Amino acid sequence: MPTKKQAAASNFKDFTPYKVKKGEEYMNEKQKDHFRGMLLQWKSELMEEVDRTVSHMKDDAANFPDPADRATQEEEFSLELRTRDRERKLIKKIDSTLNLIDADDYGFCDACGVEIGIQRLEARPTATQCIDCKTLDEIKERQQVG
């Protein structure tokens, strides 16, 4: 199984940053196509990882006579399943982001309505808030949690 770093690095392996042309309208069709392609590729990679996990768990499932070996395998499977659950949630978020693109609501902050920005969206394609609103949310969260 790939490490967390390898999995993160594999996202957008064929990624080419979008070059904004002078005077270009924000979130035009070319930009939406760029982000749609990024999101679909990311989703595809996540789905492939799910398939690999399923086959890995089927192939490696064994009833070890040694309780320590059995516990190690169960812990390994548990970690994989938690990772897949996080990825399942991410796939849902990718799907909702694709719906935003189709509805022409993508790229604008949910909180204040300003442009999120191409570079921020390339770093976090599922972002729904501009950096200022996200920073304020994180500060509020830290104050509430302590």
C-alpha positions as a printed NumPy array, in Angstrom:
array([[  0.   ,   0.   ,   0.   ],
       [  1.306,   3.501,  -0.759],
       [  2.223,   5.767,   2.106],
       [  0.177,   8.866,   2.873],
       [  2.837,  11.022,   1.191],
       [  2.843,   8.869,  -1.951],
       [ -0.963,   8.968,  -2.125],
       [ -0.991,  12.759,  -1.812],
       [  1.721,  13.103,  -4.447],
       [ -0.214,  10.898,  -6.874],
       [ -3.167,  13.296,  -6.855],
       [ -3.13 ,  15.332, -10.034],
       [ -0.012,  13.614, -11.392],
       [ -0.719,  15.023, -14.865],
       [ -1.66 ,  18.409, -13.425],
       [ -0.818,  21.525, -15.398],
       [ -1.558,  24.839, -13.645],
       [ -4.084,  27.034, -15.387],
       [ -2.559,  30.141, -16.977],
       [ -4.916,  33.079, -16.602],
       [ -4.883,  35.372, -19.621],
       [ -5.026,  39.126, -19.157],
       [ -8.621,  40.347, -19.081],
       [-10.011,  36.821, -18.882],
       [-13.356,  36.473, -17.102],
       [-13.251,  34.539, -13.823],
       [-14.722,  31.024, -13.991],
       [-15.231,  31.002, -17.727],
       [-15.82 ,  27.701, -19.562],
       [-12.083,  26.967, -19.97 ],
       [-11.499,  27.376, -16.248],
       [-14.53 ,  25.27 , -15.359],
       [-13.328,  22.555, -17.752],
       [ -9.871,  22.717, -16.151],
       [-11.298,  22.154, -12.658],
       [-13.827,  19.578, -13.834],
       [-10.943,  17.594, -15.342],
       [ -8.913,  17.879, -12.136],
       [-11.835,  16.723, -10.006],
       [-12.727,  13.819, -12.297],
       [ -9.104,  12.638, -12.34 ],
       [ -8.897,  12.884,  -8.554],
       [-12.153,  10.954,  -8.171],
       [-10.915,   8.295, -10.585],
       [ -7.688,   7.86 ,  -8.6  ],
       [ -9.651,   7.535,  -5.359],
       [-11.95 ,   4.933,  -6.9  ],
       [ -8.942,   2.943,  -8.129],
       [ -7.552,   2.997,  -4.594],
       [-10.857,   1.642,  -3.261],
       [-10.675,  -1.226,  -5.766],
       [ -7.067,  -1.955,  -4.757],
       [ -8.042,  -2.054,  -1.09 ],
       [-10.905,  -4.455,  -1.697],
       [ -8.71 ,  -6.844,  -3.673],
       [ -5.871,  -6.488,  -1.126],
       [ -8.197,  -7.341,   1.752],
       [ -9.635, -10.339,  -0.112],
       [ -6.202, -11.649,  -1.127],
       [ -4.486, -11.099,   2.198],
       [ -7.32 , -12.177,   4.49 ],
       [ -6.007, -15.117,   6.456],
       [ -6.923, -16.794,   9.685],
       [ -3.57 , -16.744,  11.434],
       [ -3.227, -19.229,  14.295],
       [ -1.085, -16.749,  16.231],
       [ -3.264, -14.147,  18.009],
       [ -0.58 , -11.456,  17.589],
       [ -0.462, -11.994,  13.808],
       [ -4.243, -11.929,  13.647],
       [ -4.366,  -8.703,  15.681],
       [ -1.747,  -7.094,  13.444],
       [ -3.736,  -7.962,  10.329],
       [ -6.983,  -6.699,  11.857],
       [ -5.32 ,  -3.429,  12.825],
       [ -3.91 ,  -3.039,   9.302],
       [ -7.352,  -3.651,   7.794],
       [ -8.916,  -1.235,  10.277],
       [ -6.504,   1.535,   9.254],
       [ -7.18 ,   0.881,   5.572],
       [-10.92 ,   0.999,   6.115],
       [-10.671,   4.289,   8.018],
       [ -8.64 ,   5.747,   5.164],
       [-11.174,   4.499,   2.616],
       [-13.989,   6.012,   4.691],
       [-12.263,   9.415,   4.566],
       [-11.821,   8.978,   0.822],
       [-15.501,   8.035,   0.469],
       [-16.414,  11.332,   2.12 ],
       [-13.98 ,  13.133,  -0.182],
       [-15.601,  11.494,  -3.225],
       [-18.978,  12.838,  -2.046],
       [-17.419,  16.293,  -1.705],
       [-15.925,  16.003,  -5.2  ],
       [-19.367,  15.055,  -6.564],
       [-20.981,  18.064,  -4.882],
       [-18.201,  20.292,  -6.263],
       [-18.849,  18.947,  -9.766],
       [-22.519,  19.842,  -9.249],
       [-21.448,  23.395,  -8.297],
       [-19.492,  23.641, -11.548],
       [-22.534,  22.48 , -13.529],
       [-24.721,  25.026, -11.696],
       [-22.237,  27.875, -12.374],
       [-21.733,  28.403,  -8.622],
       [-18.161,  27.113,  -8.462],
       [-15.266,  29.342,  -7.469],
       [-17.187,  31.761,  -5.279],
       [-17.124,  31.876,  -1.474],
       [-20.215,  30.434,   0.215],
       [-19.869,  32.926,   3.07 ],
       [-19.173,  36.269,   1.378],
       [-19.583,  35.604,  -2.35 ],
       [-16.162,  36.827,  -3.503],
       [-13.942,  34.906,  -5.922],
       [-12.006,  32.135,  -4.194],
       [ -9.178,  32.395,  -6.708],
       [ -7.623,  30.05 ,  -9.259],
       [ -4.494,  29.244,  -7.229],
       [ -6.462,  28.399,  -4.073],
       [ -8.818,  26.198,  -6.079],
       [ -5.897,  24.414,  -7.71 ],
       [ -4.442,  23.724,  -4.258],
       [ -7.852,  22.712,  -2.871],
       [-10.332,  22.096,  -5.717],
       [-13.18 ,  21.384,  -3.292],
       [-12.773,  24.697,  -1.419],
       [-16.04 ,  26.506,  -0.804],
       [-14.681,  29.514,   1.058],
       [-12.182,  32.243,   0.269],
       [ -9.02 ,  32.253,   2.35 ],
       [-10.258,  35.091,   4.594],
       [-13.551,  33.389,   5.512],
       [-11.822,  30.031,   6.021],
       [ -9.243,  31.655,   8.305],
       [-12.009,  33.273,  10.37 ],
       [-13.832,  29.926,  10.646],
       [-10.663,  28.227,  11.858],
       [-10.036,  30.957,  14.434],
       [-13.626,  30.64 ,  15.723],
       [-13.28 ,  26.856,  15.867],
       [-10.04 ,  27.083,  17.855],
       [-11.671,  29.497,  20.304],
       [-14.665,  27.19 ,  20.8  ],
       [-12.627,  23.987,  21.159],
       [ -9.855,  25.604,  23.133]])
